[in-house]
Amino acid sequence: MAKNLLIVESPAKAKTIEKILGKDFEVKSCYGHIRDLEKGEMGIDINNHYKPRYIVPDEKEKVVRELKQLAKKSEEVWLATDEDREGEAISWHLCEVLGLDPYTTKRIVFHEITKPAIQKAVQQPRTVNMDLVNAQQARRVLDRIVGFELSPVLWRKMSMGTSLSAGRVQSVAVRLIAEREREINHFKSQSHFRIDAWFTAKDLNHKPVNFKAEGQKYNNQEGAEKFLESCVGADYTVADIQVKPGRKSPAAPFTTSTLQQEASRKLGYSVSKTMLIAQKLYESGQITYMRTDSVNLSETAMDSIRQQVTAQFGNRYFQPRKYKNRNESAQEAHEAIRPTYMETTSVDDPETKRLYELIWKRTMASQMADAELEKTIAKISISTNKEELTASGEVLKFDGFLKVYMEDRDEEDLTEEDGNESMLPPLQVKQELPLKEMSATERFNRPAPRYTEASLVKKLEELGIGRPSTYAPTITTILKRGYVEKRDKEGIRRDFRILKLVADRISKEMSQETTGTEKAKLFPTDLGLVVTDFLSQYFNDVMDYGFTAKIEEEFDEVARGKRQWHKMIDEFYNPFKKDVDKTIETAERIKGERELGSDPASGRKVVARMGRYGPMVQIGDAAEEEKPRFAKLKSGQSIETITYDEAMDLFKLPLTIGEYEGQEVSVNVGRFGPYVKWGEEFVSIPKGEDPMTVDLDRAVALISGKKLADAPIATYEGLPVTKGKGRFGPFIKWNDLYINIPRAYNFDSLSQKDCEELIAKKLEKEANRFIRQWPADKIALENGRWGPFIRFGKKMLKLGKKADGSKYSEADLGAITVEEVKKMIEAEIPGAFEKKAKPAAKKAAPKKAATKKAPAKKAAKKK
């Protein structure tokens, strides 16, 4: 038994470190956090300085038990969790659970998993930094308070059940996306005319080459046409030539944010994918710690880069640089993200290779010489007017850092002129230039582009919202909650005008371009827009960018020991709680309603609004005698932008399109998308296909495909086996039993034997699934992945513990009564069995009211 136990966060890291430290150390993983706030209620004692109530989750009990046993046997326990606030908190939780003193237990940190770094850390241990722990606790507690207080407000004020949630950073991120969307929707595009002229001159080899010069822009066609007319019969002469030296400098080494941005631009990775791959690279000892906001490089790293640059490219290419952080709260003691060993130019693992090479190139380039350019600007005079044309070209004299790497730019940072630089042929002052063609082309200004994941991270960082560890989970949350969706947008065709001057004759033509095409952009959903408006109206502070950034600064003050965390939360909570109580009492229900007009057939109001199952259009009102009609919005349509005509088109469904084999065929849109109905059969229309374009031939093709797919592929115990593809992947169906197909089987060519195996395994699993069942009460005890649990209707609930605090054994559960299980359900869902009487009482009241009103209406009509 090793005399030292060293605890790290991940098993991959544990293996690497154990090899470095040798036999004196046993290195074990705690698999991330071992404690969290209680899930029931808020898990925080509001009246006791916001004291958190931590528990060890069921899935972590085994890990904790093993660590406790190892800690008892070891002479000394060392903590080596990650070097950020989250890692510091994990070390403190380990002290609490394992009975260690945080003020004496040895805590080591390192930003790279190398032998020198690990050995140095072991030689210079410290103790748990409680200021960092308190900063992490403050963030966790404040975010839990906001989520637990705001989410129920949304549940009460919106008819979407308990699927809604709000959060301190997530709601602000959604607001950014919502505001950008509205900015785009309200944007009025204006056109201008750009003047381009093409000339011919001889290059160094005396061969004629074409080059372009640009004139000024004109706001309308009349001005552009007048300018071209003034150039008829003109001579063009080089009036002035300026040659200016220029330089380009490399970007700083990667921080978490810039790595996420550049991996998105260059590799097309999502923020979460980038962090997942970076985590693997760090844990395998390939790169330094990947959660950092520092651009610093250690002296060791600088020396290693110098050796690598000079060895590969020569001394001229090396230029040492120190970069400054824009973010004042950046932890300068940390390093930027860089390769652990600069001599390792790539890695073998195909999954991590591309990101590693990106990090290596960026790190190398950051310590390389500027690229040297020569920019030539030629002014060309026009003999028939006082205007000038400008031709510019760029020559790369020395590539410097460009030998290795060039940073990409975001779409919103690009201008119309970007990418127009080219090389010019040798020109001389007073040289006459023959004009080949001049054009005035109509161009349109564009709104700011929608956010990508990377540009959203950039914006959050600019505003001071969130920190390196929060960007990925924030984006994951807003996508998962359905407030934002990541999708492509097809462009639309647009006409534009071109005027051309060729051989002193002006011609006019129309051309077309595709505009507005977008890939993998973040769009707010109608739900996201409605919730954002509600929160902005009633919780202005929480949704304010400056206020959210100020909270981040206060967390930083706690981390520096300059502020008490519970006092900081107190200043936030008291006014916030008043807003919550006032909103619950006074705020109207969220409608998200927009009136579009009236139905020509009935004269009833047409509105677009949020319904229980999402955005929809409604004709009529629930208060009217005739029931309202509803239609679901199509994908890509929004309550805010749908037109009256588009809304009325939705009511053309269901649409009967003919008959097939004696049964009616119609198309419609349901809760799960568009479909063809044939008799009593429902056939899904493929995603992206407009149901209004489906004719009888297309419907028959879809029906035939469904028939083929539903044809039995085997039999089992005399009953047919069919196959299909659903929301959760490919499956076979037998006797109303759905069985998912594992990857080990070839779904396209399942044999009789395959089907028998799959069904037999499923039946065996189902036999072992239920411990006890009470169908009348919709209660069952089931075996789950993490142990037994209670299924109550569609809910999965935790199994309580016995009176003595111990867990139920299999024998105990075999003899348990339904009353005992009901008590456990009541503990998690108070009043779970009282509610049964309420719906009946509720239904009774409207019935009586309806029967009283009905005769009065009929009597009125007879009179």
Secondary structure in CASP SS format (residue, H / E / C, confidence):
PFRMAT SS
TARGET T0000
AUTHOR 0000-0000-0000
METHOD secondary structure of the structure
MODEL  1
M C 1.00
A C 1.00
K C 1.00
N E 1.00
L E 1.00
L E 1.00
I E 1.00
V E 1.00
E C 1.00
S C 1.00
P H 1.00
A H 1.00
K H 1.00
A H 1.00
K H 1.00
T H 1.00
I H 1.00
E H 1.00
K H 1.00
I H 1.00
L H 1.00
G H 1.00
K H 1.00
D H 1.00
F E 1.00
E E 1.00
V E 1.00
K E 1.00
S E 1.00
C C 1.00
Y C 1.00
G C 1.00
H C 1.00
I C 1.00
R C 1.00
D E 1.00
L E 1.00
E C 1.00
K C 1.00
G C 1.00
E C 1.00
M C 1.00
G C 1.00
I E 1.00
D E 1.00
I C 1.00
N C 1.00
N C 1.00
H C 1.00
Y C 1.00
K E 1.00
P E 1.00
R C 1.00
Y E 1.00
I E 1.00
V C 1.00
P C 1.00
D H 1.00
E H 1.00
K H 1.00
E H 1.00
K H 1.00
V H 1.00
V H 1.00
R H 1.00
E H 1.00
L H 1.00
K H 1.00
Q H 1.00
L H 1.00
A H 1.00
K H 1.00
K H 1.00
S C 1.00
E C 1.00
E E 1.00
V E 1.00
W E 1.00
L E 1.00
A C 1.00
T C 1.00
D C 1.00
E C 1.00
D C 1.00
R H 1.00
E H 1.00
G H 1.00
E H 1.00
A H 1.00
I H 1.00
S H 1.00
W H 1.00
H H 1.00
L H 1.00
C H 1.00
E H 1.00
V H 1.00
L H 1.00
G C 1.00
L C 1.00
D C 1.00
P C 1.00
Y C 1.00
T C 1.00
T C 1.00
K E 1.00
R E 1.00
I C 1.00
V C 1.00
F C 1.00
H C 1.00
E C 1.00
I C 1.00
T C 1.00
K H 1.00
P H 1.00
A H 1.00
I H 1.00
Q H 1.00
K H 1.00
A H 1.00
V H 1.00
Q H 1.00
Q C 1.00
P C 1.00
R E 1.00
T C 1.00
V C 1.00
N C 1.00
M H 1.00
D H 1.00
L H 1.00
V H 1.00
N H 1.00
A H 1.00
Q H 1.00
Q H 1.00
A H 1.00
R H 1.00
R H 1.00
V H 1.00
L H 1.00
D H 1.00
R H 1.00
I H 1.00
V H 1.00
G H 1.00
F H 1.00
E H 1.00
L H 1.00
S H 1.00
P H 1.00
V H 1.00
L H 1.00
W H 1.00
R H 1.00
K H 1.00
M C 1.00
S C 1.00
M C 1.00
G C 1.00
T C 1.00
S C 1.00
L C 1.00
S C 1.00
A C 1.00
G C 1.00
R C 1.00
V C 1.00
Q H 1.00
S H 1.00
V H 1.00
A H 1.00
V H 1.00
R H 1.00
L H 1.00
I H 1.00
A H 1.00
E H 1.00
R H 1.00
E H 1.00
R H 1.00
E H 1.00
I H 1.00
N H 1.00
H C 1.00
F C 1.00
K C 1.00
S C 1.00
Q C 1.00
S E 1.00
H E 1.00
F E 1.00
R E 1.00
I E 1.00
D E 1.00
A E 1.00
W E 1.00
F E 1.00
T E 1.00
A E 1.00
K E 1.00
D C 1.00
L C 1.00
N C 1.00
H C 1.00
K C 1.00
P E 1.00
V E 1.00
N E 1.00
F E 1.00
K E 1.00
A E 1.00
E E 1.00
G E 1.00
Q E 1.00
K E 1.00
Y E 1.00
N C 1.00
N C 1.00
Q H 1.00
E H 1.00
G H 1.00
A H 1.00
E H 1.00
K H 1.00
F H 1.00
L H 1.00
E H 1.00
S H 1.00
C C 1.00
V C 1.00
G C 1.00
A C 1.00
D C 1.00
Y E 1.00
T E 1.00
V E 1.00
A E 1.00
D E 1.00
I E 1.00
Q E 1.00
V E 1.00
K E 1.00
P E 1.00
G E 1.00
R E 1.00
K E 1.00
S C 1.00
P C 1.00
A C 1.00
A C 1.00
P C 1.00
F E 1.00
T C 1.00
T H 1.00
S H 1.00
T H 1.00
L H 1.00
Q H 1.00
Q H 1.00
E H 1.00
A H 1.00
S H 1.00
R H 1.00
K H 1.00
L H 1.00
G C 1.00
Y C 1.00
S C 1.00
V H 1.00
S H 1.00
K H 1.00
T H 1.00
M H 1.00
L H 1.00
I H 1.00
A H 1.00
Q H 1.00
K H 1.00
L H 1.00
Y H 1.00
E H 1.00
S C 1.00
G C 1.00
Q C 1.00
I E 1.00
T C 1.00
Y C 1.00
M C 1.00
R C 1.00
T C 1.00
D C 1.00
S C 1.00
V C 1.00
N C 1.00
L C 1.00
S C 1.00
E H 1.00
T H 1.00
A H 1.00
M H 1.00
D H 1.00
S H 1.00
I H 1.00
R H 1.00
Q H 1.00
Q H 1.00
V H 1.00
T H 1.00
A H 1.00
Q H 1.00
F H 1.00
G C 1.00
N H 1.00
R H 1.00
Y H 1.00
F E 1.00
Q C 1.00
P C 1.00
R C 1.00
K C 1.00
Y C 1.00
K C 1.00
N C 1.00
R C 1.00
N C 1.00
E C 1.00
S C 1.00
A C 1.00
Q C 1.00
E C 1.00
A C 1.00
H C 1.00
E C 1.00
A C 1.00
I E 1.00
R C 1.00
P E 1.00
T C 1.00
Y C 1.00
M C 1.00
E C 1.00
T C 1.00
T C 1.00
S C 1.00
V C 1.00
D C 1.00
D C 1.00
P H 1.00
E H 1.00
T H 1.00
K H 1.00
R H 1.00
L H 1.00
Y H 1.00
E H 1.00
L H 1.00
I H 1.00
W H 1.00
K H 1.00
R H 1.00
T H 1.00
M H 1.00
A H 1.00
S H 1.00
Q C 1.00
M E 1.00
A C 1.00
D C 1.00
A E 1.00
E E 1.00
L E 1.00
E E 1.00
K E 1.00
T E 1.00
I E 1.00
A E 1.00
K E 1.00
I E 1.00
S E 1.00
I E 1.00
S C 1.00
T C 1.00
N C 1.00
K C 1.00
E C 1.00
E E 1.00
L E 1.00
T E 1.00
A E 1.00
S E 1.00
G E 1.00
E E 1.00
V E 1.00
L E 1.00
K E 1.00
F E 1.00
D C 1.00
G H 1.00
F H 1.00
L H 1.00
K H 1.00
V C 1.00
Y C 1.00
M C 1.00
E C 1.00
D C 1.00
R C 1.00
D C 1.00
E H 1.00
E H 1.00
D H 1.00
L C 1.00
T C 1.00
E C 1.00
E C 1.00
D C 1.00
G C 1.00
N C 1.00
E C 1.00
S E 1.00
M C 1.00
L C 1.00
P C 1.00
P C 1.00
L C 1.00
Q C 1.00
V C 1.00
K C 1.00
Q C 1.00
E E 1.00
L E 1.00
P C 1.00
L E 1.00
K E 1.00
E E 1.00
M E 1.00
S E 1.00
A E 1.00
T E 1.00
E E 1.00
R E 1.00
F E 1.00
N C 1.00
R C 1.00
P C 1.00
A C 1.00
P C 1.00
R C 1.00
Y C 1.00
T C 1.00
E H 1.00
A H 1.00
S H 1.00
L H 1.00
V H 1.00
K H 1.00
K H 1.00
L H 1.00
E H 1.00
E H 1.00
L H 1.00
G C 1.00
I C 1.00
G C 1.00
R C 1.00
P C 1.00
S C 1.00
T C 1.00
Y H 1.00
A H 1.00
P H 1.00
T H 1.00
I H 1.00
T H 1.00
T H 1.00
I H 1.00
L H 1.00
K H 1.00
R C 1.00
G C 1.00
Y C 1.00
V E 1.00
E E 1.00
K E 1.00
R E 1.00
D E 1.00
K E 1.00
E C 1.00
G C 1.00
I E 1.00
R E 1.00
R E 1.00
D E 1.00
F E 1.00
R E 1.00
I E 1.00
L E 1.00
K E 1.00
L E 1.00
V E 1.00
A C 1.00
D C 1.00
R E 1.00
I E 1.00
S E 1.00
K E 1.00
E E 1.00
M E 1.00
S E 1.00
Q E 1.00
E E 1.00
T E 1.00
T E 1.00
G C 1.00
T C 1.00
E E 1.00
K E 1.00
A E 1.00
K E 1.00
L E 1.00
F E 1.00
P E 1.00
T C 1.00
D H 1.00
L H 1.00
G H 1.00
L H 1.00
V H 1.00
V H 1.00
T H 1.00
D H 1.00
F H 1.00
L H 1.00
S H 1.00
Q H 1.00
Y H 1.00
F C 1.00
N H 1.00
D H 1.00
V H 1.00
M H 1.00
D C 1.00
Y H 1.00
G H 1.00
F H 1.00
T H 1.00
A H 1.00
K H 1.00
I H 1.00
E H 1.00
E H 1.00
E H 1.00
F H 1.00
D H 1.00
E H 1.00
V H 1.00
A H 1.00
R C 1.00
G C 1.00
K C 1.00
R C 1.00
Q C 1.00
W H 1.00
H H 1.00
K H 1.00
M H 1.00
I H 1.00
D H 1.00
E H 1.00
F H 1.00
Y H 1.00
N H 1.00
P H 1.00
F H 1.00
K H 1.00
K H 1.00
D H 1.00
V H 1.00
D H 1.00
K H 1.00
T H 1.00
I H 1.00
E H 1.00
T H 1.00
A C 1.00
E C 1.00
R C 1.00
I C 1.00
K C 1.00
G C 1.00
E C 1.00
R E 1.00
E E 1.00
L E 1.00
G E 1.00
S E 1.00
D C 1.00
P C 1.00
A C 1.00
S C 1.00
G C 1.00
R C 1.00
K E 1.00
V E 1.00
V E 1.00
A E 1.00
R E 1.00
M E 1.00
G E 1.00
R C 1.00
Y C 1.00
G E 1.00
P E 1.00
M E 1.00
V E 1.00
Q E 1.00
I E 1.00
G C 1.00
D C 1.00
A C 1.00
A C 1.00
E C 1.00
E C 1.00
E C 1.00
K C 1.00
P C 1.00
R E 1.00
F E 1.00
A E 1.00
K E 1.00
L C 1.00
K C 1.00
S C 1.00
G C 1.00
Q C 1.00
S C 1.00
I C 1.00
E C 1.00
T C 1.00
I C 1.00
T C 1.00
Y H 1.00
D H 1.00
E H 1.00
A H 1.00
M H 1.00
D H 1.00
L H 1.00
F C 1.00
K C 1.00
L C 1.00
P C 1.00
L E 1.00
T E 1.00
I E 1.00
G E 1.00
E E 1.00
Y E 1.00
E C 1.00
G C 1.00
Q E 1.00
E E 1.00
V E 1.00
S E 1.00
V E 1.00
N E 1.00
V E 1.00
G E 1.00
R C 1.00
F C 1.00
G E 1.00
P E 1.00
Y E 1.00
V E 1.00
K E 1.00
W E 1.00
G C 1.00
E C 1.00
E E 1.00
F E 1.00
V E 1.00
S E 1.00
I C 1.00
P C 1.00
K C 1.00
G C 1.00
E C 1.00
D C 1.00
P H 1.00
M H 1.00
T H 1.00
V C 1.00
D C 1.00
L H 1.00
D H 1.00
R H 1.00
A H 1.00
V H 1.00
A H 1.00
L H 1.00
I H 1.00
S H 1.00
G H 1.00
K H 1.00
K H 1.00
L H 1.00
A H 1.00
D H 1.00
A C 1.00
P C 1.00
I C 1.00
A E 1.00
T E 1.00
Y E 1.00
E C 1.00
G C 1.00
L E 1.00
P E 1.00
V E 1.00
T E 1.00
K E 1.00
G E 1.00
K E 1.00
G E 1.00
R C 1.00
F C 1.00
G E 1.00
P E 1.00
F E 1.00
I E 1.00
K E 1.00
W E 1.00
N C 1.00
D C 1.00
L E 1.00
Y E 1.00
I E 1.00
N E 1.00
I C 1.00
P C 1.00
R C 1.00
A C 1.00
Y C 1.00
N C 1.00
F H 1.00
D H 1.00
S H 1.00
L C 1.00
S C 1.00
Q H 1.00
K H 1.00
D H 1.00
C H 1.00
E H 1.00
E H 1.00
L H 1.00
I H 1.00
A H 1.00
K H 1.00
K H 1.00
L H 1.00
E H 1.00
K H 1.00
E H 1.00
A H 1.00
N H 1.00
R H 1.00
F E 1.00
I E 1.00
R E 1.00
Q E 1.00
W E 1.00
P H 1.00
A H 1.00
D H 1.00
K C 1.00
I E 1.00
A E 1.00
L E 1.00
E E 1.00
N E 1.00
G E 1.00
R C 1.00
W C 1.00
G E 1.00
P E 1.00
F E 1.00
I E 1.00
R E 1.00
F E 1.00
G C 1.00
K C 1.00
K E 1.00
M E 1.00
L E 1.00
K C 1.00
L C 1.00
G C 1.00
K C 1.00
K C 1.00
A C 1.00
D C 1.00
G C 1.00
S C 1.00
K C 1.00
Y C 1.00
S C 1.00
E H 1.00
A H 1.00
D H 1.00
L H 1.00
G H 1.00
A H 1.00
I C 1.00
T C 1.00
V H 1.00
E H 1.00
E H 1.00
V H 1.00
K H 1.00
K H 1.00
M H 1.00
I H 1.00
E H 1.00
A H 1.00
E H 1.00
I C 1.00
P C 1.00
G C 1.00
A C 1.00
F C 1.00
E C 1.00
K C 1.00
K C 1.00
A H 1.00
K H 1.00
P H 1.00
A H 1.00
A H 1.00
K H 1.00
K H 1.00
A H 1.00
A H 1.00
P H 1.00
K H 1.00
K H 1.00
A H 1.00
A H 1.00
T H 1.00
K H 1.00
K H 1.00
A H 1.00
P H 1.00
A H 1.00
K H 1.00
K H 1.00
A H 1.00
A H 1.00
K H 1.00
K H 1.00
K C 1.00
END
